[in-house]
C-alpha cells in the first residue's frame, strides 16, 4: 500500500443497537438476535418486537412489466449476529444456559461505510441492560 496514512484518513462511524428479546443458548458460540436500531426507527416504541405480515396487492390487472410480489413483512427490528468473543462476556444463568438480557446494548459499525443495514456487524458491548444490573428477570424466554 502506497498511502501510509490510509487508516488515519478513514472515518468509521459507530452506532448502538439494543437487544429486543432475551437470548438463551447452551454454549458459547456466535448467536443471532433481534435488535432495535434507534437511529433507524426513532419514533417507534422499543418495548416489544413487532412483526406484521401483509399480502401484496393484486397487480394482475395492471398492464406492463410483470412484478413478482407476493407478500412482505414489516418489523421494528433487525437481525444481527453476536460474535462468539462477545458472547464470552455473559455468564451461565440459573437455567444452566448463557443468558443475554433484553435491553443489552451493543456497538455496531459497517467497515465499508455502507448504509446497507445488512452489512452491519456487532463489534463490542455498549452497555449491559438495566435488568442485568438489578438482577431481575421480567423478559420473555
Protein Blocks (a to p, Z undefined) as FASTA:
>chain_A
ZZlmlmmmpccdddddddfbdcddfbdcddddddddfklmmmbcckbccddddddddfkl
pgcjddddfbdcddfbdcddddfklmmmpccdfkopacddehiacddddfklpabfklgc
cfbdfbdcfklmnopafbdZZ
